[in-house]
Amino acid sequence: MSVARRVPLWARVAAQQTPAPPLEDIVDKPIVVGFDGSSESVAAADWAARESLRRGLPLELLQAWPWQHGQPLGSDDAKRWGKEQLARKEVELRALLSGIEVTVAHIPGAVPADVLEAAGKNATMLVLGSRGLGALRGFLVGSVSQEVLTRATCPVVLVRAGTTTADEHPASPRAEPAADVGYREVALGLDTRHPCEEALAFAFEAASVRSAPLRVVHAWGPPSGTEYLAFGSIGGLERDLMVVEQDAVTRLLKPWRERYPEAEVVTKVVMGNAANTLLEETPQAGLLVIGRRTRRAPIGPRLGPVAHAVIHHARCPVAIVPCG
């Protein structure tokens, strides 16, 4: 039985037909995908479809790119191509997501980042595609995605072109079906000095719906000035500070472990650069989660160095979660 189609709430908000309601008044907020027919947006839509099944949430495809590569902006051929790609993906996803509501919207002439930002105000998450540059070089993040990452009020997940269902599961030595070997771990970058409760919530929920382990990675650095201490003193100080950092991680995770008692949580506390440590300690992750505190600059909001490094070099989908 097909689900009745409706005009998505965020589409009405974007068209200024109705004000956005308070977030607490919205139940079962959808997963929204930016879709333009490219291979990266197809991978994003497929990942989002699997996530909507895991969470039992509606799925919405948003197309604010009304032209095909090489077509003049606004041409009839471009509009026709965009709608055809969107309609084809809608049919495919409706067949796959039995019992899950699927809606689509084609918004010609709109500014993509503005429409996605409006959509994010009433979404559980936004999912965007990114061109892959290979296992060692990671993502290529376009200007629209970069804008959305700094402006969105909900988590934004970046999915590399070519990502498939098999990538979410560890390889099985006995060639078992991917679904039979469970999910790869969810990884979380944790900053004990500026903890992001929203990122913690997202990571624990993502691990829970997958029944996957959660790896929490915290990197720390010695206090400034310690480079002038004698070698023996540095070693003792490092041991003492490591205990302090480990205790801080334990305290931050305690309420979340209690909320998710079934969660398998592995912690890794390392002295070192945050971005490098996070990437080095999570090579087998199926999803990497980090918090986002947007930095203001004269040319506009910018991502911090850890987020910037992760979205360009992670091998798996990355969730950027805005912190309150």
Sequence and secondary structure as in RCSB ss.txt:
>XXXX:A:sequence
MSVARRVPLWARVAAQQTPAPPLEDIVDKPIVVGFDGSSESVAAADWAARESLRRGLPLELLQAWPWQHGQPLGS
DDAKRWGKEQLARKEVELRALLSGIEVTVAHIPGAVPADVLEAAGKNATMLVLGSRGLGALRGFLVGSVSQEVLT
RATCPVVLVRAGTTTADEHPASPRAEPAADVGYREVALGLDTRHPCEEALAFAFEAASVRSAPLRVVHAWGPPSG
TEYLAFGSIGGLERDLMVVEQDAVTRLLKPWRERYPEAEVVTKVVMGNAANTLLEETPQAGLLVIGRRTRRAPIG
PRLGPVAHAVIHHARCPVAIVPCG
>XXXX:A:secstr
        HHHHHHTTSS    GGG SS  EEEE  SSHHHHHHHHHHHHHHHHHT  EEEEE   S TTS TT 
HHHHHHHHHHHHHHHHHHHHHSTTS EEEEE TT  HHHHHHHHHTT SEEEEEEEE  TTT EE  HHHHHHHH
H SS EEEEETT  GGGGS   TT   GGGG    EEEE  SSS  HHHHHHHHHHHHHHT  EEEEEEE   TT
GGGS HHHHHHHHHHHHHHHHHHHHHHHHHHHHHSTT  EEEEEEES HHHHHHHT TT SEEEEEE  B  TTS
 B  HHHHHHHHH SS EEEEE  
